[in-house]
Amino acid sequence: MKRYIAALTMSLPLLVASMLTGCKDDYELNTNIQPVDKLTAPVNDKFTKLQPATSAALSFEWDQARAEDGSLVLYEVVFDKADGNFTTPIGKIASDGGGIQNRLTLSHKDLNSLAGKAGIAALGTGKIKWTVNASKGYNIQAAKESRTIEVERPNGFAEIPVDLYLTGAATEGGATLANALKFKSTTAGVFELYTSLKDGKYQFADRNTGTPNLYSMDAGLLKEGGDNTQTGTKVYRIRLDFNNATATATELGTIGLWFAPDDKFLFEIPYISNGTWSIQNQVITFRAESWGRDERYKFRMKTTTPAGVAADEWWGSANADNQRPTDATALSFWELRSVSSDRWQNSFKFKATVDTKANDVNVYFRADKNYTHEVIVK
């Protein structure tokens, strides 16, 4: 028994060494591959009118690459400018299935982004070159051919900011970028800000740190770079739409509190700052009716278009009719909605404690909250 154990002990290192040698031979990595021989779709110089606002997409397809050991090959589609050679591509995107399939389905939205990087301007037409890299391990092989596609870009920006800020000496925040005023994002690609401007220059920035991308307005259009000059102190609603590259700056005046029971405005509320209109110590008295006291109200904002046309905007309740609020009423009751000029419809109602008292009225069109208002009994 002792001789058997000793023999086994002496042979164990040889057995382990043999197993390790065998594993090394069995699992040696073979990265040899044949590159993609042919691109199959789309046809060379295919023309596509991009519609990034839809679900439209373009399919890029190619023959399979072959691994020498028959194992899996991964694919990546490489994009470049029309005169590029793929040494500094404008984009690399893994194929469908996480890089496994010999096809890439690319949305018009992503193609529009690539077109912008290729230097094709909004509403312009230009070409993008593409090819396919096949890889296995560290071995990457470019396809034997490349093709181009021709695209027509829509109006608008290929890259839409997540956030947007107003900065410059003419703004309420001044020229320090960290103090830039943030816009409210109302829908995808559309930003809005209620603010005042004074003498000086201003710009729009996609962030308030570092080196942001900058934008400006020009005759109703939104463009990259540049700046705007303001003369005189005025209040504006600035609305920027990156989807169609449009920009409007509507001049705003006071906000009148419309008291429906008396069919008149009780007072005008001036602009203060930071998207806020405010007035203090206003006595509000409800109208006595046979059935009780009537307290319905809403607001009218005076506006002037860039063309100099004066107009009125009415802001009221989301509800056609309301019950008198109490301290337990949800804050959403006081949120403002664009409504008609109808004397009664979509009017708010004051709390009972407002009647015959002095009140502060604040109207908020601020980016950090839903557009709303408050009435504070003094």
C-alpha positions in Angstrom: 0.0 0.0 0.0 2.8 2.4 0.9 4.5 1.7 -2.5 1.3 2.4 -4.3 0.7 5.8 -2.6 4.3 6.8 -3.2 4.1 5.9 -6.9 0.8 7.9 -7.2 2.4 10.9 -5.4 5.4 10.8 -7.8 3.2 10.6 -10.9 0.7 13.3 -9.9 2.9 16.3 -11.1 3.4 14.6 -14.4 -0.3 14.0 -14.8 -1.1 17.7 -14.0 1.5 18.9 -16.4 0.1 16.7 -19.1 -3.4 18.0 -18.6 -2.2 21.6 -18.7 -0.3 21.0 -21.9 -3.4 19.3 -23.4 -5.6 22.2 -22.4 -3.3 24.7 -24.0 -3.4 22.9 -27.3 -7.1 22.3 -27.3 -8.1 26.0 -26.5 -5.6 27.9 -28.6 -7.5 31.0 -30.0 -7.8 31.1 -33.7 -8.7 34.7 -34.8 -8.2 34.2 -38.5 -11.1 35.6 -40.6 -11.9 36.5 -44.1 -13.3 40.1 -44.4 -16.7 41.0 -45.8 -16.4 40.5 -49.6 -19.4 42.5 -50.8 -21.9 45.1 -49.5 -25.4 44.3 -50.7 -27.7 47.1 -49.6 -28.5 49.9 -50.1 -27.3 50.3 -53.7 -24.4 52.7 -54.1 -25.4 56.4 -54.0 -29.0 55.6 -53.0 -30.9 58.8 -52.3 -32.9 59.1 -49.1 -35.0 62.1 -48.0 -34.6 61.9 -44.2 -37.7 62.1 -42.0 -36.3 62.0 -38.5 -39.6 62.8 -36.9 -41.1 59.5 -38.1 -40.2 55.8 -37.5 -38.6 55.6 -40.9 -35.3 53.6 -41.1 -32.7 52.4 -43.7 -31.3 48.9 -43.8 -27.5 48.4 -44.4 -26.7 44.8 -45.5 -23.6 42.8 -46.5 -22.3 39.3 -47.2 -21.1 37.3 -44.2 -17.5 37.3 -43.2 -15.9 33.8 -42.5 -13.9 32.7 -39.5 -11.3 30.1 -40.2 -12.5 28.0 -37.3 -16.2 28.5 -38.1 -17.0 30.5 -35.0 -18.8 33.7 -34.5 -17.9 37.0 -36.2 -18.9 40.4 -35.0 -19.8 43.4 -37.3 -19.6 47.1 -37.0 -20.7 49.6 -39.7 -18.3 52.5 -40.1 -19.4 55.9 -41.5 -17.3 58.8 -42.8 -17.5 61.9 -44.9 -17.8 61.4 -48.6 -14.1 62.1 -49.1 -13.0 60.3 -46.0 -10.9 57.1 -45.7 -12.3 55.8 -42.4 -9.2 56.8 -40.4 -11.2 59.3 -38.4 -14.8 58.1 -39.0 -17.9 60.2 -38.0 -19.6 57.1 -36.5 -19.2 53.4 -35.7 -22.4 51.4 -35.0 -22.6 47.7 -34.1 -24.9 45.7 -36.4 -28.3 44.3 -35.4 -28.4 41.7 -32.7 -25.6 43.2 -30.7 -23.2 43.0 -33.6 -24.0 39.4 -34.7 -26.2 40.0 -37.7 -24.9 41.0 -41.1 -27.4 43.9 -41.2 -27.8 47.3 -39.5 -31.2 48.9 -39.3 -30.6 52.7 -38.8 -33.3 55.2 -38.1 -33.6 58.4 -40.1 -33.1 60.3 -36.8 -29.6 58.6 -36.4 -28.9 59.1 -40.1 -29.7 62.8 -39.7 -27.3 63.0 -36.8 -24.6 61.4 -39.0 -25.4 63.8 -41.9 -24.8 66.7 -39.5 -21.4 65.3 -38.5 -20.6 64.8 -42.2 -21.0 68.6 -42.7 -24.4 68.4 -44.5 -26.4 71.5 -43.5 -30.1 71.5 -42.7 -32.2 71.4 -45.9 -29.0 70.4 -47.7 -28.1 67.3 -49.7 -24.9 65.4 -49.4 -23.2 62.0 -49.3 -22.1 59.7 -46.5 -19.6 56.9 -47.0 -20.0 53.5 -45.3 -18.2 50.2 -45.0 -18.2 47.2 -42.5 -15.6 46.0 -40.1 -15.6 42.3 -39.2 -13.9 41.2 -36.1 -12.9 38.1 -34.1 -11.0 38.8 -30.9 -8.4 41.5 -31.6 -8.4 40.8 -35.4 -10.4 43.5 -37.2 -10.8 43.3 -41.0 -12.3 46.1 -43.1 -14.7 45.0 -46.0 -13.2 44.9 -49.4 -15.5 47.7 -50.6 -17.3 50.8 -49.5 -20.3 52.6 -50.7 -22.0 56.0 -50.3 -25.6 57.1 -49.6 -27.0 60.5 -50.6 -29.3 62.1 -48.1 -31.4 65.2 -48.0 -31.7 66.7 -44.5 -34.9 68.4 -43.2 -34.9 71.8 -41.6 -33.9 71.5 -37.9 -31.0 70.3 -35.9 -29.5 66.8 -36.1 -28.5 67.0 -32.4 -31.2 68.4 -30.1 -30.0 69.6 -26.7 -31.3 67.9 -23.6 -31.3 71.3 -21.7 -31.1 74.9 -22.9 -29.9 78.1 -21.2 -30.0 81.8 -21.8 -26.8 83.7 -21.1 -25.1 87.0 -21.9 -24.8 90.6 -20.6 -28.4 91.4 -21.7 -30.0 88.6 -19.5 -31.2 88.6 -15.9 -28.4 86.1 -15.1 -25.7 88.2 -16.7 -22.7 87.0 -18.7 -21.5 84.4 -16.2 -22.3 81.0 -17.7 -23.0 79.4 -14.3 -25.8 81.9 -13.8 -27.5 81.2 -17.1 -31.3 81.0 -17.0 -32.7 77.5 -17.8 -35.5 77.1 -20.4 -38.5 74.9 -19.8 -38.7 71.9 -22.2 -42.4 72.0 -23.3 -42.2 69.1 -25.8 -39.3 67.2 -27.4 -37.0 69.7 -29.0 -39.0 72.7 -28.0 -37.9 75.1 -25.3 -39.6 78.2 -23.7 -38.5 80.9 -21.4 -40.3 84.0 -19.9 -37.7 86.6 -19.0 -36.6 90.2 -19.4 -33.7 91.5 -21.6 -31.8 94.7 -21.3 -29.1 96.5 -23.5 -26.4 94.0 -24.5 -25.8 90.7 -26.2 -27.2 87.2 -25.4 -26.9 83.7 -26.6 -28.5 80.3 -26.1 -26.3 77.5 -24.6 -26.9 73.7 -24.3 -25.2 73.7 -20.8 -24.1 76.1 -18.2 -20.6 74.7 -17.6 -17.5 74.0 -19.7 -17.6 75.0 -23.4 -21.3 74.7 -24.5 -22.7 74.7 -28.0 -24.1 78.1 -28.7 -27.1 79.2 -30.8 -28.8 82.5 -31.8 -31.9 83.8 -33.6 -32.0 85.3 -37.0 -35.2 86.6 -38.7 -37.3 83.9 -37.1 -34.8 81.1 -37.5 -32.6 79.3 -35.0 -29.0 78.9 -36.0 -25.7 77.6 -34.6 -23.3 80.1 -33.2 -23.6 83.9 -33.4 -25.3 86.1 -30.8 -28.2 88.5 -30.5 -28.3 92.2 -29.5 -31.0 93.7 -27.3 -31.8 97.4 -27.2 -33.9 98.6 -24.4 -35.4 96.7 -21.4 -38.4 94.5 -22.4 -40.0 91.3 -21.2 -40.2 88.4 -23.7 -41.4 84.8 -24.1 -38.6 83.2 -26.1 -39.7 80.0 -27.8 -37.1 77.9 -29.7 -37.9 74.8 -31.8 -34.9 72.6 -32.7 -37.1 70.3 -34.7 -37.7 72.9 -37.5 -35.0 75.5 -36.5 -37.5 78.3 -35.7 -37.3 80.9 -33.0 -39.8 83.5 -31.8 -39.4 86.3 -29.2 -42.9 87.6 -28.3 -42.9 90.9 -26.3 -45.0 90.7 -23.1 -46.7 93.4 -21.1 -48.7 93.4 -17.8 -51.1 90.6 -16.8 -54.6 91.8 -16.0 -56.7 90.1 -13.4 -60.2 89.6 -15.1 -63.0 89.6 -12.6 -65.9 87.9 -14.4 -68.8 89.1 -12.1 -68.1 92.8 -12.8 -67.1 92.2 -16.4 -63.8 94.1 -15.9 -60.2 94.0 -14.9 -59.5 94.7 -11.3 -55.9 95.6 -11.8 -52.8 95.0 -13.9 -49.9 92.9 -12.6 -46.4 94.1 -13.5 -43.4 91.8 -14.4 -40.8 91.5 -11.6 -38.1 89.0 -12.6 -37.5 85.3 -13.1 -40.7 84.7 -15.0 -42.8 86.2 -12.2 -45.5 88.9 -12.4 -46.4 90.3 -8.9 -48.6 92.9 -7.2 -49.1 93.5 -3.4 -51.9 94.7 -1.2 -54.8 94.6 -3.6 -58.3 94.6 -2.0 -60.5 92.1 -3.7 -64.3 92.2 -3.0 -66.6 89.5 -4.3 -69.8 90.6 -6.1 -73.0 90.1 -4.1 -75.7 88.1 -5.9 -79.1 86.9 -4.9 -77.7 83.4 -4.5 -74.5 84.4 -2.7 -71.1 86.0 -3.5 -69.4 85.5 -6.9 -65.6 85.4 -7.1 -64.7 84.0 -10.6 -61.6 85.3 -12.3 -58.8 84.6 -14.8 -55.9 86.4 -16.4 -55.1 88.3 -19.7 -51.5 88.7 -20.8 -50.8 91.5 -23.3 -48.4 90.5 -26.1 -46.8 92.0 -29.2 -45.5 89.8 -32.0 -42.0 90.4 -33.6 -44.0 92.1 -36.4 -45.4 94.6 -34.0 -49.0 93.2 -33.8 -50.6 93.5 -30.4 -52.7 90.7 -29.1 -54.2 89.2 -25.9 -53.6 85.8 -24.4 -56.0 84.4 -21.8 -54.9 82.1 -19.0 -57.3 80.3 -16.8 -58.3 77.0 -15.3 -58.2 73.6 -16.9 -61.8 73.1 -15.7 -64.7 74.9 -17.4 -66.2 75.5 -13.9 -64.8 75.2 -10.4 -65.8 74.9 -6.8 -64.4 77.4 -4.3 -61.0 76.2 -3.1 -59.9 75.6 0.5 -56.6 75.1 2.3 -56.9 71.4 1.4 -57.3 72.0 -2.3 -54.4 70.5 -4.4 -51.9 73.0 -5.8 -52.7 71.9 -9.3 -56.0 73.8 -9.0 -54.0 77.1 -9.5 -52.1 75.9 -12.6 -52.6 78.0 -15.6 -53.9 76.9 -19.0 -54.3 78.7 -22.3 -58.1 79.5 -22.5 -60.6 81.5 -24.5 -61.7 85.1 -23.7 -65.2 83.8 -22.7 -66.4 85.9 -19.7 -67.1 82.9 -17.5 -65.7 79.7 -18.9 -62.4 78.3 -17.4 -62.5 80.8 -14.6 -60.8 80.2 -11.2 -62.5 80.9 -7.9 -60.9 82.7 -4.9 -60.8 81.2 -1.5 -63.5 82.6 0.9 -60.8 84.3 3.0 -59.9 86.6 0.0 -63.2 88.5 0.1 -62.8 92.2 1.2 -59.1 91.6 2.2 -55.8 93.0 0.9 -54.0 90.3 -1.1 -50.8 89.7 -2.9 -51.1 88.1 -6.3 -48.2 86.3 -7.9 -48.2 84.7 -11.4 -45.5 82.3 -12.3 -44.3 81.4 -15.8 -41.1 79.9 -14.6 -39.0 77.0 -15.9 -38.7 75.3 -12.5 -42.4 74.8 -11.9 -45.7 74.3 -13.8 -47.1 77.6 -14.9 -49.3 78.7 -12.0 -50.3 81.5 -9.6 -51.0 82.2 -6.0 -53.2 84.6 -4.0 -51.9 85.4 -0.5 -54.3 87.0 2.0 -52.5 89.7 4.0 
